[in-house]
């Protein structure tokens, strides 16, 4: 039983199918794994009179063969590398803040999007993560690192909508109230603009799930230079998909913009972005470039970042500067890159 890939309802169905046992036994099993971070369910009182079932569960219930291979910390930010069963690695980041603790999770080993300012993009694509490998990152942060994670962002390694089925199942497991219980309203999926993935996500009926789009430029030539995916899904097609996306009753679209000096930080760039986003319900996060991608990029000055924000705000858009944390351990936006196995 691949327990970290199962919602509570899945677990109930699995118990009935495998062992002909009712919900009564699924409740303590699921609780012990997801609430207590343990598979030591044999001693639970609910199993006292069913030794044959306990024997079968001890044999069958498995956590993914993952382990924390490395850990670094800077100013409370914790980056940890997970070694997967096949020897590949992914990185995750715990970011504590006032009133919440956020975990930045990975959805792929590497990434096929090829964004030139991103260290993960420079790795190329290795493979998708399975749902249980995504959930394991939350499990590890909560129960191994003892971090009270209550907010989740799919902004680590990989393009979540390029691995949409595994990501959606992981979200269902992570948000299950019987288990890890991180509400969809506290989970953000970030995409480079994968239009087909947006369509599938919109059809998944998760209206409170938050969506972030990495925009970076509102000019096709500049965006294509930075993000090769723009050739396949140019700005006009992306906007059409964003207009059609069901954001929910009070939903907003989060827009991520990494600013690179002399590339996308001018007033002309701001004006194009204002025009592109004007009729969308957006909140814009501005992030100064963190070294990690292709050579030749530098971050704008703090003054220039503030100026770019002011241009957007003056036009009536909600825009804020998102400070980078964890740069010293390469845990900031665009810096995650675990090497594939040798």
N, C-alpha and C positions, 0 to 999 in steps of 0.2 A: 504494500500500500504506500503510494508515493504521497505521504500525508501533507507536505507543504504545497502540493499542487491542488488540494481539495478544499472547496468551500465546506461549510458544515453540512449543507444539503447533500453535497457529493459524498461526504463521509458517511452519512446515514444510508445513502443508497449503496455504497460499497460494503458496509457492514451487513446489509441485508443480502446482497448478491453473493458475497464471499462466504459468509458464516451463518446466514439465515438468522441474524440477530437484529433486534429492534433498535430504535432511537435511544432507548435507555442506556445502551452501552456506548453509543457514539458520543453522548454528552460528556462523560468523564474522560474519554480518550482525547477528544478534541480540546477540551479544557486543559488537560495536562500538558499537551504539546504547545498550544497557542497562548494560553494564559500564564502557565508556569515555566515554559521553556524546557520541558522535561519529557522523556519517553519512559520514565519509571512508573508506568501505570499498573504494574502487576500487584502492587501493594494497596491499590485503591479499594475501598470497601465495596464498590459496585461490582468488582470482579472476583470477590472472595469465593463465590460459589460456582464459578465457571472456569476451573483450571485449564480445561481443554481450549477454551477461547483465549485465555491468557497466553498459553503456549503458542497458539497460532499467531497472535498479535506480536509477540516477541520475535517470532520468526519473520513476519511479513512487514511490519511497520518500519519504515526507513526514512531518515532524513537524508538530504542530498549529501554526496561525498565531497563536501566543501570544507575548507578550513581558512581561518585568517592567517595569511602568510606573512603579512607585514603591517605595521601600524605606525603612523606619525602624527604628531600633534603640534599645533601652533595656536596660541591664544584661545584655547578651548575648542578649536576646530580639529576634528579627528578624521584623518584619511586612513582607510584600511583597504588592503588588497586581499581579495578572495581567490584562493587557488581552487580551481574547479577540478572535477574528477579526471578530466583529460589533460590536466597540466597547464591549461591556459589560465589567465588571470583577468579579473576585472577590479576596478577601484570604486569605492563608495566614500561618501563624505558626510560626517555628522556635523551639523552647524547649530550650535545652541544660540538662542536669542531670548530676549525678554518675553516670557509667556509661552514659548514653544520651543521644541527641539526638532529641527528639520533633518531628514536624511535624503541626500542626493543619491539616487540609485542608477545603476547601469542596466541596459536592456540588451546589449550585444557586446561581444568581444570585438573591439575595433568598430569601424563604421564605414559604410559604403558611400556616404554622402560627399566626402572629400572636401569639406570646408577648409579653406587654406589657412585660416587663422586658428585652427583647432588642432591640438596635439592628437586627439583621438582620430580625427580625419586623416592625419598623416600615417596612421597605422595601416590603413586599408581595412577591409572587412575580413574577419576570421570566421565567426559564426554567430548565430542567434543564441541568446540564453533561453533556457526552458523556463516555464512559469515558476517551478520550484526553486530555480537558481536566483530568480528575481526576489521571490519571497524570502529566501534564505538571507539576503542582505539585511532585511528588516529584522528577521529573527536573530541574526548575529549581533546587530546593533543593540537590540533590546536585552538579550539574555546573556551574551558573552561580553559585550562592552558595557553593559548596565546603563545604557543611555535611554532616557524616557521619550523615545521618538513618538511624536504625535502629528507630524506633518511630513509629507512626502513629495519630492519633486523628481520626475523622470528627466533629469538634466545631466546625468552622468554619461558614461560611454555608450555610444550607439544612438540610432534614430528609433524612438519607440514605435512610431507608426510603420516602420519597415519590418517590425516583428509584432504586428498588431494582435494576433491571436494569443500568443503567450503573454503579452502585456495585459490584455483584457482579462485573461484568467487570473493573472497575478493580482490585478486590481480587485477583482471579485473576492479573492481569498483575503487580501490585506484589509479590505473594508468590512469583512464579515463580522457582525457584532458578537458572534459566539467565540471569535478568535482574537486577532490582532486589533480589530476594531478601530482602524483609522478611517474616518468617514471620507467618502468621495469628495466632499467639499474641502477636505484638507489634502487632497492629492492633485498634483498638477502634472499633466503630460505636456512635454515640450517637443515641437516638431520643427524641422527645417523648412517645412512647407510641402509635405508629402500629401498631395491632393487625394490620391486614391485611398491612403490611410485615413485621411479626414472623413471621407465618405463612410468608410467602415466604422470609424469611431462614432460618427453621428448616428449610425443605425444601431448602436449597441445599447441605447436606452439607459445612459448613465447621465442624467441631466445636471447633476450637481458636480460632476467631475470638472476640474478646471483645465483650461487649454491655454498654452503659451505657444507663440509662433516666433521663431527666430527670423526677423526680417532683415535687419542690418543695412538695407539700402532700398530705395523706392525707384531706382533706375535699373532697367534690365541689364545693361552692359556692366555696371558696377557689381550688381548682385550675382551675375553669372561668373564674374571674375572671382568673387569671394566664395560662392556657393554653386558648384557645378549642377546641383539639382535644379537650378533655375532654368536650365536649358529644357528640361523635361516639363517643368511646371513653372512657366514664366509668371510674372506678377499679375497679369490680367486674369489668368486661370486660377491663381491662388486666391485672388480677391473674390472671384465668383464662388469658390468653395467656402471661404470664410463667411460670406453673406448667407450662404445656405446652411451653415453649421448651426445646429440647435444648442444655443448657449444656455438655455433654461430661463426661467422667469426673471431672475435678477442677474443673469450671467453677464460677465464681461470677458473680453479677450485680452490676455496679457501679451504684450509685444516686447520681445527682447531685441535690443540693438547694441551690438558691440561696436564701439567707436574706435577707428584707426586713423591716426594723424595723417592728413593729406589725402585720405582715400574716401571717407564718407562722413566727414565732420564739418563741412562747409555750410553756409547759409543756403546755398542752392540745394544741397542734400536735404537740409531740414525742410525747405519749402516743398520739395517733391514728396517727402514723407508726410507732411501735413495734408497735402492734397490726396494722397493715397489712403490715409487713415481717417479722413475727416468724417465720413459717414458710418464708421464702425464704432461699436462701444468698447473702446480700448483703454488700457492702462499701460503706459510705456515705461519699461525699465531700461535705463541707459547704463552701460557697463564699459568702462575704459578697458582697452585691450590688455590682456594678461599674456606675457611672453609664453609661447608654447607651440605655436603653429609654424608656418613657413618663415624663413628669415626675411628681413626687410620691413617688417611692420613695427611700428612704435605706437605707444599710447599717446593720445592728445594730452595737453596740459590740463590740470584741474580747472583752470579758467576757461579753457575751450569747451570742456564737457559741460560746465555750468552754462556757458553761452548757448550751446546746442539745446540744453533743456529749456532755457528761457525763450528761445525761438518757438519751441513747441507749445509751451504754456501760454505764450502771448497769443497764439492762434486758437486757444481754447481747448487744447488737448491736455489730458492728465499725463504728466511725465515726471519721473523721479530718477535720481542717480542711485544706482545700487552699488554700494561699496564692495570691493572684493576682499574676501578673507581667505587665509590659508595659502597665500602666494608663496611663502617661504618653503612650504612642503609640497608645492605644485598641486594644490587642492582647489584652486580657484577656477572660475569659468573658463573652459577651453584648455585646461592644463592636464586633464586626466589621460593617461596612456600607459596601460600595463603591457609589457612586452609579451608577445606570444611565446609559447614554450619553445625551447631550443630543439 
